[in-house]
Amino acid sequence: MSDNSIMKNVSQVEQYGKDLGNVQKQTREIFKKVQQKTKSIGSVWQDDQFKKFEQEFNQSIVKNINEITMKMELMSNYVAKMVEFHRQAQTQKIY
């Protein structure tokens, strides 16, 4: 950590990390539902065009959403660790 790194409002940063985590979870839930609906629509749209559509949907959209939400989760966890570190530093008056 650099010498000039100061978290002036730890609670605000903590809330941001929690918000990021919530968005990540909500995004996963929404796309899980959409993926389930896409799969179920195959029972009424049964041609090669649907198979191509479903494959493209899963490979392009779902794959990217999964990657993005995993990164968001990692970032949310990182923010939580930094908040914990800064709270400990404040308690010990390192700054």
N, C-alpha and C positions, 0 to 999 in steps of 0.2 A: 504494500500500500504506500502511496506517495506521502510525503510529509505534509502536503497541503490538502489532503483529503479530509474533509469535514462534512459530516451529515448534519446540517443545521436543524432539520426537523425530522427526527427519526420516526415519529408516529406517521407523518405524511408518507414517508418512503415505505414504511410497513404497510400502510393501507394500499399503496400502489401495488406492492407485491401480492397482496391478497386479492386485489381487483384483477390483476393479471392471471392469477391462479383460477379465479372464478370464471373469467372469460374463456380460459382454456377448457375448463370442465364443461361449460355451457356449449361451447363450440363442438366438443366431442359428442355430447349428448344429442345435439341437433343433427349432426352429420351421421350419427349412428341411426337415428330415426329415418333420415332421408335415404340412407343406404338400405335399410330394411324395406322401405316403401319401393325403392327402385327394384329390389329383388322380387317383391311381391307383385309388382306390375307385370313381371314376366309371365304371370299366369293368364293375363289378358292380352298381352302384346307378344305373340309367339312367332316371330319371324327372325330372319338373319339380321335385319336392321336393329332389332332390339338387342340381340346378342352383341353386335358391334357397339351399340350405345352403352350397354351395361359395362362392357369391357373398358371402353374409353372413360366412362364415369369412374370406375374403380381405379384405373391406372393413373388417370390424370388428377381428378378432383380428390378422391378419398385418400390416395397416397400422399398428395401434397398437404391436405388437411392434417393427416396423422403426423407428418414431419413437422409442420408448423406448431401443432399443439404440444408435441414432445419438447420442442425448443422453448415454447412458452412456459411449460412446466419447469424445465431446467432454470430458466431465467427467474421465475417466481421463487424457486428454492434458493437461488443465488441471492436474491434480494433479501429473503428471510435470514440467510446466514450473515449478510452484511449488516442488517439491522441488529442482529444478536451481537455481532462483534462491536458495533458502535455503542450499543447499550452497555456492554461490559467495559468498554473504554471510558465511557462517560462516568460510570460508577467508580472506576479506578482513577479517574481524572488524568487520563493519559494525554488528553488534548490540552 
